[in-house]
C-alpha cells in the first residue's frame, strides 16, 4: 500500500517531515505538485524535476529575450550593416537559449525515468486529452 496517493496538495511543513518520501514519490511518479505550508500559508513546493527544469528554462529564455530586445532597441539609429550584424547575434542568442531549454527538459525527463517514473503511452495521453 502506498501512502503517496494520500498526500494532499497542501501539507504543513511539520507533517511533510514525516511524509517526505511519500511527497517526493508523488512528485516523481505521479507528476504532482505538493505545496508546503507554514501557519497556513504556502512557502514552498515540491515539484516534478521536469516541471522545475521547464520553469527554469522559461525564466532563462525570458531573460535572453529581454536582453535581445534591449540590444535591438539600442541599434535602431545605427547603419544597416550594423543592424544586420546585431540581428545575426540576436538570432544566435535566441537559438542557443532554445537549445539549452530543450536540453534541460530532456535531462530532466531522463532523470525522472532513471528514478523510476513510468512513461505515459501516447494512447493513454490521447484518451486523457479527449475526455
Buried (B, 14 or more C-beta within 10 A) or exposed (E): EEEBEEBEEBBEEEBBEEBEEBBBBBBBBBBBBBBBBEEEEEEEBBBBBBBBBBEEBEEBBEEBBEEBEEBBEEBEEEEEEEBEEBBEEBEEBBEEBEEBBEEBBEEBBEBBEEEEBEEEEEEEEEEEEEE
